[in-house]
Amino acid sequence: MEYLTLPQTDLKVSKIALGCMRIADKSIEEVEELVKTALESGINFFDHADIYGGGKSEELFGEVLKRHPEYRKQMIIQTKCGIVPGKRYDFF
């Protein structure tokens, strides 16, 4: 796996990120296996947003971290918030 250093940080992220937008309809076991496989493959960069699955994607991901707190030390999590359907971003 190749890694990049995020500008102005010492964070090294995998060139491949695991997008978590479509995990809301998965079982906790499926998400658990997905995260485990990603980490074992060298993927440490995970993409989230509060809008993914109406928040369900982040809930499931959080449950995986609750079950496996050791995973968190291996991860760089990117998230976005303030996204409103029909608008770009709502920061007001």
DSSP file with accessible surface (Angstrom, degrees, kcal/mol):
  #  RESIDUE AA STRUCTURE BP1 BP2  ACC     N-H-->O    O-->H-N    N-H-->O    O-->H-N    TCO  KAPPA ALPHA  PHI   PSI    X-CA   Y-CA   Z-CA
    1    1 A M              0   0   99      0, 0.0     2,-0.3     0, 0.0    41,-0.0   0.000 360.0 360.0 360.0 137.7    0.0    0.0    0.0
    2    2 A E        -     0   0  127      2,-0.0    13,-2.6     0, 0.0    14,-0.4  -0.732 360.0-158.8 -96.6 148.2    1.3    3.5   -0.8
    3    3 A Y  E     -A   14   0A 106     -2,-0.3     2,-0.3    11,-0.3    11,-0.2  -0.904   7.4-154.8-127.6 153.8    0.8    6.3    1.6
    4    4 A L  E     -A   13   0A  90      9,-2.9     9,-3.1    -2,-0.3     2,-0.6  -0.927  20.5-125.9-121.4 149.3    0.8   10.1    1.4
    5    5 A T  E     -A   12   0A  71     -2,-0.3     7,-0.2     7,-0.2     3,-0.1  -0.856  30.1-122.3 -94.6 125.0    1.6   12.6    4.1
    6    6 A L    >   -     0   0   55      5,-2.7     3,-1.5    -2,-0.6     5,-0.3  -0.473  40.5 -95.8 -65.5 133.7   -1.2   15.1    4.6
    7    7 A P  T 3  S+     0   0  109      0, 0.0    -1,-0.1     0, 0.0     3,-0.1  -0.178 105.3   9.7 -53.8 141.4    0.1   18.7    4.0
    8    8 A Q  T 3  S+     0   0  207      1,-0.2     2,-0.3    -3,-0.1    -2,-0.1   0.719 119.6  79.2  61.6  23.0    1.1   20.5    7.2
    9    9 A T  S <  S-     0   0   60     -3,-1.5    -1,-0.2     2,-0.1    -4,-0.0  -0.901  79.3-127.5-140.5 176.0    0.7   17.4    9.3
   10   10 A D        +     0   0  140     -2,-0.3     2,-0.4    -3,-0.1    -2,-0.0   0.155  67.9 127.0-108.3  16.6    2.7   14.3   10.1
   11   11 A L        -     0   0   68     -5,-0.3    -5,-2.7    -4,-0.1     2,-0.6  -0.612  46.2-157.0 -80.7 126.6   -0.3   12.1    9.2
   12   12 A K  E     -A    5   0A 122     -2,-0.4     2,-0.4    -7,-0.2    -7,-0.2  -0.915  15.1-174.0-104.8 120.3    0.3    9.3    6.7
   13   13 A V  E     -A    4   0A   4     -9,-3.1    -9,-2.9    -2,-0.6     4,-0.1  -0.881  28.7-106.1-116.4 146.5   -2.8    8.2    4.9
   14   14 A S  E     -A    3   0A   2     -2,-0.4   -11,-0.3   -11,-0.2    29,-0.1  -0.369  25.3-125.8 -64.8 146.2   -3.3    5.4    2.4
   15   15 A K  S    S+     0   0  114    -13,-2.6     2,-0.5     2,-0.0    -1,-0.1   0.731 100.3  63.4 -65.2 -21.7   -3.7    6.4   -1.2
   16   16 A I  S    S-     0   0   94    -14,-0.4    29,-0.6     2,-0.0     2,-0.3  -0.914  74.4-162.6-105.6 127.8   -6.9    4.4   -1.2
   17   17 A A  E     -b   45   0B  45     -2,-0.5     2,-0.8    26,-0.1    29,-0.2  -0.833  19.5-127.2-105.5 148.4   -9.7    5.5    1.2
   18   18 A L  E     -b   46   0B  30     27,-2.8    29,-2.5    -2,-0.3     2,-0.4  -0.867  23.8-147.3 -94.1 111.6  -12.6    3.4    2.2
   19   19 A G  E     -b   47   0B  47     -2,-0.8     3,-0.3    27,-0.2    29,-0.1  -0.676  10.3-166.9 -78.3 130.4  -15.8    5.4    1.5
   20   20 A C    >   +     0   0    1     27,-2.1     3,-1.2    -2,-0.4     4,-0.2   0.203  54.2 109.8-106.9  18.4  -18.4    4.6    4.0
   21   21 A M  T 3  S+     0   0   80      1,-0.3     3,-0.5     2,-0.1    -1,-0.2   0.857  82.1  42.0 -63.5 -34.7  -21.4    6.2    2.2
   22   22 A R  T 3  S+     0   0  187     -3,-0.3     3,-0.3     1,-0.2    -1,-0.3   0.095  85.2  92.0-107.3  26.7  -23.1    2.9    1.4
   23   23 A I    X   +     0   0    8     -3,-1.2     3,-2.1     1,-0.2    -1,-0.2   0.574  58.7  92.3 -93.5  -5.5  -22.7    0.9    4.6
   24   24 A A  T 3  S+     0   0   24     -3,-0.5    -1,-0.2     1,-0.3    -2,-0.1   0.796  87.0  48.5 -60.0 -28.7  -26.0    1.9    6.2
   25   25 A D  T 3  S+     0   0  128     -3,-0.3    -1,-0.3     2,-0.1     2,-0.2   0.345  95.5  97.3 -95.9  10.3  -27.8   -1.1    4.8
   26   26 A K  S <  S-     0   0   93     -3,-2.1     2,-0.1     1,-0.1    -3,-0.0  -0.582  78.2-110.3 -93.8 157.8  -25.2   -3.6    5.9
   27   27 A S     >  -     0   0   46     -2,-0.2     4,-2.3     1,-0.1     5,-0.2  -0.429  31.9-109.4 -77.2 162.1  -25.3   -5.6    9.1
   28   28 A I  H  > S+     0   0   24      1,-0.2     4,-2.7     2,-0.2     5,-0.2   0.893 121.6  54.6 -60.3 -35.6  -22.9   -4.8   11.9
   29   29 A E  H  > S+     0   0  111      1,-0.2     4,-2.3     2,-0.2    -1,-0.2   0.895 107.4  49.3 -65.6 -38.5  -21.0   -8.0   11.1
   30   30 A E  H  > S+     0   0  104      2,-0.2     4,-2.3     1,-0.2    -2,-0.2   0.912 113.3  45.9 -67.0 -41.8  -20.6   -7.0    7.4
   31   31 A V  H  X S+     0   0    1     -4,-2.3     4,-2.8     2,-0.2     5,-0.3   0.914 110.8  53.8 -67.5 -40.0  -19.3   -3.6    8.4
   32   32 A E  H  X S+     0   0   41     -4,-2.7     4,-2.5    -5,-0.2    -2,-0.2   0.931 111.2  45.4 -58.3 -45.4  -17.0   -5.2   11.0
   33   33 A E  H  X S+     0   0  103     -4,-2.3     4,-2.7     2,-0.2     5,-0.2   0.891 111.6  53.0 -67.3 -39.1  -15.6   -7.5    8.3
   34   34 A L  H  X S+     0   0   68     -4,-2.3     4,-2.5     2,-0.2    -2,-0.2   0.944 112.3  43.8 -61.1 -48.0  -15.2   -4.6    5.8
   35   35 A V  H  X S+     0   0    1     -4,-2.8     4,-2.7     2,-0.2     5,-0.2   0.933 114.2  50.3 -65.0 -44.6  -13.3   -2.5    8.3
   36   36 A K  H  X S+     0   0   80     -4,-2.5     4,-2.7    -5,-0.3    -2,-0.2   0.935 112.2  47.4 -59.5 -45.9  -11.1   -5.4    9.4
   37   37 A T  H  X S+     0   0   61     -4,-2.7     4,-1.6     2,-0.2     6,-0.2   0.909 111.0  51.7 -63.9 -41.9  -10.3   -6.3    5.8
   38   38 A A  H  <>S+     0   0    6     -4,-2.5     5,-2.5    -5,-0.2     3,-0.3   0.952 112.2  45.4 -59.8 -49.9   -9.5   -2.7    4.9
   39   39 A L  H ><5S+     0   0   18     -4,-2.7     3,-1.5     1,-0.2    -2,-0.2   0.914 111.5  51.7 -61.9 -42.5   -7.1   -2.4    7.8
   40   40 A E  H 3<5S+     0   0  134     -4,-2.7    -1,-0.2     1,-0.3    -2,-0.2   0.788 108.1  53.9 -64.5 -25.3   -5.4   -5.7    7.1
   41   41 A S  T 3<5S-     0   0   70     -4,-1.6    -1,-0.3    -3,-0.3    -2,-0.2   0.435 125.0-102.7 -86.6  -3.6   -5.0   -4.5    3.5
   42   42 A G  T < 5S+     0   0   17     -3,-1.5     2,-0.5    -4,-0.3    -3,-0.2   0.447  74.9 140.9  96.7   0.9   -3.2   -1.3    4.7
   43   43 A I      < +     0   0   25     -5,-2.5    -1,-0.3    -6,-0.2    -2,-0.1  -0.674  11.0 158.7 -78.3 122.6   -6.1    1.1    4.2
   44   44 A N        +     0   0   28     -2,-0.5    32,-3.5   -28,-0.3     2,-0.6   0.336  46.2  90.5-122.0   2.3   -6.1    3.5    7.1
   45   45 A F  E     -bc  17  76B  32    -29,-0.6   -27,-2.8    30,-0.2     2,-0.4  -0.904  52.9-175.9-109.8 118.0   -8.1    6.4    5.5
   46   46 A F  E     -bc  18  77B   0     30,-2.6    32,-3.2    -2,-0.6     2,-0.5  -0.956  12.9-148.2-121.4 130.2  -11.9    6.3    6.1
   47   47 A D  E     +bc  19  78B  25    -29,-2.5   -27,-2.1    -2,-0.4     2,-0.3  -0.856  25.6 162.1-104.2 128.2  -14.3    8.7    4.5
   48   48 A H  E     - c   0  79B   4     30,-2.9    32,-0.6    -2,-0.5     2,-0.3  -0.889  18.3-173.8-134.5 165.7  -17.5    9.7    6.3
   49   49 A A  E >   - c   0  80B   0     -2,-0.3     3,-1.3    30,-0.3     9,-0.2  -0.948  35.4-121.8-155.9 148.6  -20.2   12.4    6.4
   50   50 A D  T 3  S+     0   0   68     30,-2.0    31,-0.1    -2,-0.3     8,-0.1   0.732 111.6  59.1 -63.9 -18.8  -23.1   12.9    8.7
   51   51 A I  T >  S+     0   0   57     29,-0.2     3,-2.3     3,-0.2    -1,-0.3   0.685  74.7 113.9 -83.3 -19.5  -25.5   12.6    5.8
   52   52 A Y  G X >S-     0   0   33     -3,-1.3     3,-1.4     1,-0.3     5,-1.3  -0.359 101.1 -13.2 -61.2 117.4  -24.4    9.1    4.7
   53   53 A G  G > 5S-     0   0   43      1,-0.3     3,-1.6    -2,-0.2    -1,-0.3   0.774 121.8 -68.3  62.7  26.1  -27.4    6.8    5.3
   54   54 A G  G < 5S-     0   0   73     -3,-2.3    -1,-0.3     1,-0.3    -2,-0.2   0.797 100.8 -48.3  64.0  26.5  -29.1    9.5    7.3
   55   55 A G  G <>5S+     0   0   16     -3,-1.4     4,-1.9    -6,-0.2    -1,-0.3   0.192 119.3 108.9  98.1 -15.8  -26.4    9.1   10.0
   56   56 A K  H <>5S+     0   0   93     -3,-1.6     4,-2.7     1,-0.2     5,-0.2   0.867  71.9  59.2 -63.3 -36.2  -26.7    5.3   10.1
   57   57 A S  H  ><S+     0   0    0     -5,-1.3     4,-2.3     1,-0.2    -1,-0.2   0.932 108.5  44.1 -60.8 -44.1  -23.4    4.8    8.4
   58   58 A E  H  > S+     0   0   65     -6,-0.5     4,-2.6    -9,-0.2    -1,-0.2   0.868 111.4  54.9 -69.6 -33.6  -21.5    6.6   11.2
   59   59 A E  H  X S+     0   0  129     -4,-1.9     4,-2.0     2,-0.2    -2,-0.2   0.936 110.7  44.7 -62.7 -47.0  -23.6    4.8   13.8
   60   60 A L  H  X S+     0   0   15     -4,-2.7     4,-2.1     2,-0.2    -2,-0.2   0.920 113.5  49.8 -63.3 -44.2  -22.5    1.4   12.4
   61   61 A F  H  X S+     0   0    8     -4,-2.3     4,-2.2    -5,-0.2    -2,-0.2   0.922 110.0  51.8 -60.6 -42.6  -18.9    2.5   12.1
   62   62 A G  H  X S+     0   0   35     -4,-2.6     4,-2.2     1,-0.2    -1,-0.2   0.874 106.4  53.9 -61.5 -37.2  -19.0    3.7   15.7
   63   63 A E  H  X S+     0   0   69     -4,-2.0     4,-2.3     2,-0.2    -1,-0.2   0.899 106.4  52.1 -65.1 -39.0  -20.3    0.4   16.8
   64   64 A V  H  X S+     0   0    1     -4,-2.1     4,-2.0     1,-0.2    -2,-0.2   0.934 110.7  47.9 -61.4 -43.6  -17.4   -1.4   15.1
   65   65 A L  H  < S+     0   0   31     -4,-2.2    -2,-0.2     1,-0.2    -1,-0.2   0.860 108.7  54.3 -67.0 -32.4  -15.0    0.9   16.9
   66   66 A K  H  < S+     0   0  159     -4,-2.2    -1,-0.2     1,-0.2    -2,-0.2   0.913 113.2  42.4 -65.2 -40.7  -16.8    0.2   20.2
   67   67 A R  H  < S+     0   0  104     -4,-2.3    -2,-0.2     1,-0.3    -1,-0.2   0.780 129.7  28.3 -73.2 -29.8  -16.3   -3.5   19.6
   68   68 A H    >X  +     0   0   43     -4,-2.0     3,-2.1    -5,-0.2     4,-0.5  -0.581  64.2 167.1-133.2  70.4  -12.7   -3.0   18.5
   69   69 A P  H >> S+     0   0   85      0, 0.0     3,-0.9     0, 0.0     4,-0.6   0.787  74.0  70.4 -60.5 -22.4  -11.2    0.1   20.1
   70   70 A E  H 34 S+     0   0   94      1,-0.2     3,-0.5     2,-0.2     4,-0.4   0.763  87.5  65.9 -65.6 -23.2   -7.8   -1.0   19.0
   71   71 A Y  H X4 S+     0   0   24     -3,-2.1     3,-1.8     1,-0.2     4,-0.4   0.863  87.9  67.5 -64.6 -35.0   -8.8   -0.2   15.3
   72   72 A R  H X< S+     0   0  118     -3,-0.9     3,-1.4    -4,-0.5    -1,-0.2   0.847  91.8  59.6 -59.4 -34.5   -9.1    3.5   16.1
   73   73 A K  T 3< S+     0   0  191     -4,-0.6    -1,-0.3    -3,-0.5    -2,-0.2   0.704 106.0  49.7 -66.9 -17.7   -5.3    3.9   16.7
   74   74 A Q  T <  S+     0   0   95     -3,-1.8     2,-0.3    -4,-0.4    -1,-0.3   0.462 100.2  88.7 -95.9  -4.8   -4.7    2.7   13.1
   75   75 A M    <   -     0   0    7     -3,-1.4     2,-0.5    -4,-0.4   -30,-0.2  -0.721  51.7-163.0-109.2 148.5   -7.2    5.0   11.4
   76   76 A I  E     -c   45   0B  36    -32,-3.5   -30,-2.6    -2,-0.3     2,-0.6  -0.999  25.7-160.3-115.6 119.6   -7.4    8.5    9.9
   77   77 A I  E     -c   46   0B  53     -2,-0.5     2,-0.5   -32,-0.2   -30,-0.2  -0.917   7.5-166.1-109.5 123.1  -11.1    9.4    9.7
   78   78 A Q  E     +c   47   0B  83    -32,-3.2   -30,-2.9    -2,-0.6     2,-0.3  -0.906  16.9 173.5-102.5 130.1  -12.2   12.2    7.3
   79   79 A T  E     -c   48   0B  78     -2,-0.5     2,-0.4   -32,-0.2   -30,-0.3  -0.955  19.4-154.9-137.2 156.9  -15.7   13.4    7.9
   80   80 A K  E     -c   49   0B  51    -32,-0.6   -30,-2.0    -2,-0.3     2,-0.3  -0.957  14.2-179.9-126.1 148.1  -17.9   16.2    6.5
   81   81 A C        +     0   0   83     -2,-0.4     3,-0.1   -32,-0.2     9,-0.0  -0.913  54.2  54.2-141.8 168.2  -20.8   17.9    8.2
   82   82 A G        +     0   0   21     -2,-0.3     8,-3.5     1,-0.3     2,-0.5   0.589  65.2 147.0  83.5  10.6  -23.3   20.6    7.4
   83   83 A I  B     -D   89   0C  41      6,-0.2    -1,-0.3    -3,-0.1     6,-0.2  -0.690  26.7-170.1 -81.9 127.8  -24.4   19.0    4.2
   84   84 A V    >   -     0   0   46      4,-0.7     3,-2.5    -2,-0.5    -3,-0.0  -0.977  29.2-110.4-119.8 124.5  -28.1   19.7    3.5
   85   85 A P  T 3  S+     0   0  103      0, 0.0     3,-0.1     0, 0.0     4,-0.0  -0.266 106.2  20.7 -53.0 134.4  -29.9   17.8    0.7
   86   86 A G  T 3  S+     0   0   90      1,-0.3     2,-0.3     2,-0.0    -3,-0.0   0.293 120.7  69.2  89.1 -12.5  -30.7   20.2   -2.1
   87   87 A K  S <  S-     0   0  129     -3,-2.5    -1,-0.3     1,-0.2    -3,-0.2  -0.845  81.5-125.6-124.8 168.8  -28.1   22.7   -0.9
   88   88 A R  S    S-     0   0  214      1,-0.3    -4,-0.7    -2,-0.3     2,-0.3   0.934  81.4 -24.2 -77.3 -80.7  -24.3   22.4   -1.0
   89   89 A Y  B     -D   83   0C 120     -6,-0.2     2,-0.6    -4,-0.0    -1,-0.3  -0.984  52.3-149.0-134.4 146.6  -23.3   23.1    2.6
   90   90 A D        +     0   0   62     -8,-3.5    -3,-0.0    -2,-0.3     0, 0.0  -0.887  27.5 158.8-119.6  98.5  -25.2   24.9    5.4
   91   91 A F              0   0  151     -2,-0.6    -1,-0.1     0, 0.0    -8,-0.0   0.246 360.0 360.0-101.4  10.4  -22.7   26.5    7.8
   92   92 A F              0   0  228    -10,-0.1   -10,-0.0     0, 0.0    -2,-0.0  -0.798 360.0 360.0-111.0 360.0  -25.2   29.1    9.1
